Amino acid sequence: MIFSEPVLIILLILLLMVGFTLLSLSLSRHYSHVTDKRQRLANKTKLLLRFIGYSLLIISAIISEKVWGIALGGVYWFATTMLVATVLSIILTYKPRWLSFIPLYFHR
């Protein structure tokens, strides 16, 4: 194994965090809360955010399945998914500006 298990779990959390963040930013209301811009997202930008977000989620599921097997990999993936989704929902509710560094790359 190239990496130890704690490093792989941190990698899994990072992939899920970025993936879920990009998926939530593909919604106009979350995008406007994070960027303070009341403009609508272009359809191209929405599709790009969704494609990259779903791709990162799939990659994280594949990594967890390859490292820990189907049974434990699924458990670790769902557990980290729930953790990341909870943290991201709290951040988007109370401190959405913390995510303002991400939309800089996805302007029209």
TIVO-477615 format. One record per residue: residue number from 1; chain; y, x, z of N, C-alpha, C in turn. Coordinates in nm, 3 decimals. Layout:
BEGIN
  num  chaine     n_yy     n_xx     n_zz    ca_yy    ca_xx    ca_zz     c_yy     c_xx     c_zz
  NUM       A        Y        X        Z        Y        X        Z        Y        X        Z
...
//
This chain:
BEGIN
  num  chaine     n_yy     n_xx     n_zz    ca_yy    ca_xx    ca_zz     c_yy     c_xx     c_zz
    1       A   -0.117    0.084    0.000    0.000    0.000    0.000    0.125    0.090    0.000
    2       A    0.218    0.061   -0.087    0.338    0.143   -0.100    0.433    0.120    0.016
    3       A    0.454   -0.005    0.053    0.547   -0.039    0.160    0.469   -0.094    0.279
    4       A    0.529   -0.083    0.397    0.468   -0.143    0.514    0.498   -0.293    0.516
    5       A    0.426   -0.366    0.601    0.444   -0.512    0.604    0.583   -0.557    0.646
    6       A    0.649   -0.495    0.745    0.785   -0.539    0.778    0.883   -0.522    0.662
    7       A    0.867   -0.417    0.585    0.955   -0.396    0.470    0.931   -0.504    0.365
    8       A    0.805   -0.540    0.345    0.775   -0.644    0.248    0.825   -0.781    0.293
    9       A    0.820   -0.809    0.422    0.872   -0.935    0.472    1.023   -0.940    0.455
   10       A    1.091   -0.829    0.479    1.236   -0.823    0.458    1.268   -0.841    0.310
   11       A    1.191   -0.778    0.222    1.209   -0.797    0.078    1.189   -0.942    0.039
   12       A    1.088   -1.006    0.096    1.062   -1.147    0.070    1.179   -1.233    0.116
   13       A    1.233   -1.204    0.234    1.347   -1.280    0.285    1.469   -1.262    0.195
   14       A    1.494   -1.140    0.151    1.608   -1.115    0.063    1.595   -1.187   -0.071
   15       A    1.476   -1.182   -0.130    1.455   -1.252   -0.257    1.474   -1.403   -0.241
   16       A    1.420   -1.457   -0.132    1.436   -1.601   -0.109    1.581   -1.637   -0.081
   17       A    1.651   -1.554   -0.006    1.791   -1.583    0.027    1.877   -1.586   -0.099
   18       A    1.861   -1.487   -0.183    1.940   -1.484   -0.307    1.898   -1.597   -0.400
   19       A    1.768   -1.624   -0.409    1.721   -1.733   -0.494    1.774   -1.868   -0.451
   20       A    1.764   -1.899   -0.322    1.814   -2.027   -0.272    1.967   -2.034   -0.280
   21       A    2.034   -1.922   -0.260    2.180   -1.922   -0.271    2.223   -1.952   -0.414
   22       A    2.157   -1.891   -0.510    2.192   -1.919   -0.650    2.160   -2.063   -0.688
   23       A    2.050   -2.116   -0.637    2.019   -2.256   -0.664    2.123   -2.350   -0.603
   24       A    2.167   -2.319   -0.483    2.268   -2.407   -0.421    2.403   -2.392   -0.490
   25       A    2.434   -2.274   -0.540    2.560   -2.256   -0.611    2.559   -2.320   -0.749
   26       A    2.443   -2.358   -0.798    2.440   -2.429   -0.926    2.487   -2.573   -0.911
   27       A    2.502   -2.619   -0.788    2.562   -2.751   -0.763    2.713   -2.735   -0.750
   28       A    2.786   -2.823   -0.814    2.932   -2.811   -0.818    2.996   -2.817   -0.680
   29       A    2.944   -2.901   -0.591    3.008   -2.913   -0.459    2.992   -2.787   -0.377
   30       A    2.875   -2.723   -0.382    2.857   -2.598   -0.308    2.940   -2.486   -0.370
   31       A    2.945   -2.484   -0.503    3.024   -2.382   -0.572    3.171   -2.394   -0.536
   32       A    3.222   -2.517   -0.529    3.364   -2.535   -0.496    3.392   -2.502   -0.349
   33       A    3.296   -2.526   -0.260    3.316   -2.489   -0.120    3.318   -2.337   -0.101
   34       A    3.235   -2.269   -0.174    3.227   -2.123   -0.159    3.346   -2.054   -0.223
   35       A    3.389   -2.101   -0.340    3.494   -2.030   -0.413    3.633   -2.089   -0.394
   36       A    3.646   -2.204   -0.331    3.773   -2.275   -0.317    3.835   -2.309   -0.452
   37       A    3.755   -2.327   -0.552    3.802   -2.368   -0.683    3.747   -2.506   -0.712
   38       A    3.833   -2.595   -0.753    3.792   -2.733   -0.778    3.751   -2.755   -0.923
   39       A    3.721   -2.649   -0.993    3.681   -2.664   -1.131    3.530   -2.690   -1.141
   40       A    3.491   -2.752   -1.248    3.349   -2.778   -1.270    3.285   -2.655   -1.330
   41       A    3.160   -2.637   -1.299    3.084   -2.527   -1.357    3.046   -2.559   -1.501
   42       A    3.046   -2.459   -1.583    2.999   -2.478   -1.720    2.848   -2.499   -1.718
   43       A    2.798   -2.574   -1.813    2.654   -2.599   -1.819    2.574   -2.471   -1.835
   44       A    2.629   -2.377   -1.911    2.563   -2.248   -1.929    2.549   -2.175   -1.796
   45       A    2.654   -2.180   -1.715    2.652   -2.114   -1.585    2.553   -2.181   -1.492
   46       A    2.549   -2.314   -1.493    2.453   -2.387   -1.410    2.310   -2.348   -1.447
   47       A    2.282   -2.346   -1.576    2.148   -2.311   -1.620    2.112   -2.168   -1.585
   48       A    2.209   -2.078   -1.596    2.183   -1.938   -1.561    2.154   -1.924   -1.412
   49       A    2.234   -1.989   -1.328    2.212   -1.984   -1.184    2.076   -2.042   -1.148
   50       A    2.041   -2.154   -1.207    1.912   -2.216   -1.178    1.795   -2.131   -1.226
   51       A    1.809   -2.074   -1.346    1.701   -1.991   -1.399    1.676   -1.868   -1.311
   52       A    1.784   -1.800   -1.275    1.768   -1.680   -1.191    1.717   -1.719   -1.052
   53       A    1.768   -1.829   -0.996    1.724   -1.874   -0.865    1.575   -1.907   -0.862
   54       A    1.530   -1.988   -0.958    1.388   -2.022   -0.963    1.302   -1.900   -0.993
   55       A    1.352   -1.810   -1.076    1.276   -1.688   -1.106    1.255   -1.604   -0.981
   56       A    1.359   -1.592   -0.898    1.345   -1.515   -0.775    1.248   -1.582   -0.677
   57       A    1.248   -1.714   -0.673    1.152   -1.784   -0.587    1.009   -1.762   -0.635
   58       A    0.989   -1.767   -0.765    0.855   -1.744   -0.820    0.811   -1.600   -0.798
   59       A    0.902   -1.505   -0.817    0.869   -1.364   -0.794    0.831   -1.341   -0.649
   60       A    0.905   -1.403   -0.556    0.873   -1.385   -0.415    0.736   -1.446   -0.382
   61       A    0.702   -1.558   -0.443    0.570   -1.618   -0.420    0.459   -1.529   -0.476
   62       A    0.483   -1.470   -0.592    0.384   -1.381   -0.651    0.365   -1.257   -0.566
   63       A    0.475   -1.200   -0.516    0.465   -1.081   -0.431    0.386   -1.112   -0.304
   64       A    0.417   -1.223   -0.240    0.345   -1.256   -0.117    0.197   -1.285   -0.143
   65       A    0.167   -1.343   -0.257    0.027   -1.370   -0.291   -0.048   -1.240   -0.322
   66       A    0.018   -1.147   -0.390   -0.048   -1.021   -0.424   -0.068   -0.932   -0.302
   67       A    0.026   -0.935   -0.208    0.017   -0.846   -0.092   -0.080   -0.900    0.013
   68       A   -0.068   -1.030    0.046   -0.145   -1.083    0.158   -0.257   -1.178    0.115
   69       A   -0.274   -1.202   -0.012   -0.377   -1.296   -0.056   -0.321   -1.437   -0.061
   70       A   -0.402   -1.528   -0.110   -0.355   -1.665   -0.128   -0.332   -1.735    0.006
   71       A   -0.423   -1.721    0.100   -0.413   -1.793    0.227   -0.296   -1.743    0.311
   72       A   -0.297   -1.616    0.348   -0.189   -1.561    0.430   -0.059   -1.550    0.353
   73       A   -0.067   -1.520    0.225    0.054   -1.512    0.144    0.126   -1.646    0.138
   74       A    0.051   -1.753    0.125    0.113   -1.886    0.126    0.177   -1.919    0.259
   75       A    0.109   -1.882    0.367    0.164   -1.908    0.500    0.292   -1.828    0.521
   76       A    0.290   -1.699    0.487    0.410   -1.615    0.503    0.523   -1.665    0.413
   77       A    0.489   -1.703    0.290    0.593   -1.749    0.197    0.657   -1.878    0.244
   78       A    0.577   -1.974    0.288    0.634   -2.100    0.336    0.712   -2.081    0.466
   79       A    0.665   -1.992    0.553    0.737   -1.967    0.678    0.873   -1.903    0.650
   80       A    0.876   -1.804    0.564    1.004   -1.740    0.532    1.094   -1.834    0.451
   81       A    1.033   -1.921    0.370    1.112   -2.019    0.296    1.182   -2.114    0.391
   82       A    1.112   -2.161    0.492    1.174   -2.250    0.590    1.283   -2.179    0.669
   83       A    1.260   -2.055    0.706    1.361   -1.977    0.778    1.486   -1.958    0.694
   84       A    1.468   -1.918    0.570    1.582   -1.893    0.481    1.656   -2.022    0.449
   85       A    1.585   -2.130    0.425    1.650   -2.258    0.395    1.732   -2.306    0.513
   86       A    1.681   -2.288    0.634    1.756   -2.328    0.754    1.882   -2.245    0.770
   87       A    1.868   -2.113    0.758    1.984   -2.024    0.772    2.088   -2.053    0.663
   88       A    2.042   -2.073    0.541    2.136   -2.100    0.431    2.207   -2.234    0.449
   89       A    2.136   -2.334    0.497    2.202   -2.463    0.520    2.306   -2.454    0.631
   90       A    2.280   -2.374    0.733    2.379   -2.354    0.839    2.500   -2.279    0.785
   91       A    2.476   -2.175    0.704    2.587   -2.098    0.646    2.671   -2.187    0.554
   92       A    2.606   -2.266    0.469    2.680   -2.352    0.378    2.757   -2.461    0.450
   93       A    2.710   -2.501    0.568    2.779   -2.605    0.643    2.900   -2.551    0.717
   94       A    2.883   -2.438    0.785    2.988   -2.392    0.875    3.070   -2.274    0.821
   95       A    3.012   -2.185    0.745    3.082   -2.067    0.695    3.052   -2.043    0.547
   96       A    3.091   -2.135    0.457    3.055   -2.117    0.316    3.123   -1.996    0.251
   97       A    3.234   -1.951    0.307    3.304   -1.835    0.249    3.225   -1.706    0.265
   98       A    3.126   -1.702    0.353    3.042   -1.583    0.368    2.964   -1.554    0.239
   99       A    2.946   -1.654    0.156    2.872   -1.637    0.032    2.964   -1.617   -0.088
  100       A    3.090   -1.590   -0.064    3.187   -1.584   -0.173    3.171   -1.461   -0.262
  101       A    3.093   -1.362   -0.221    3.075   -1.243   -0.305    2.984   -1.273   -0.423
  102       A    2.899   -1.372   -0.416    2.803   -1.400   -0.523    2.868   -1.462   -0.647
  103       A    2.954   -1.564   -0.635    3.008   -1.626   -0.757    3.099   -1.536   -0.838
  104       A    3.138   -1.420   -0.787    3.222   -1.330   -0.866    3.153   -1.290   -0.995
  105       A    3.022   -1.289   -0.997    2.948   -1.247   -1.114    2.921   -1.361   -1.212
  106       A    2.950   -1.484   -1.170    2.913   -1.598   -1.253    3.030   -1.684   -1.294
  107       A    3.147   -1.625   -1.313    3.262   -1.703   -1.361    3.244   -1.729   -1.509
  108       A    3.320   -1.826   -1.559    3.311   -1.865   -1.699    3.335   -1.750   -1.792
//
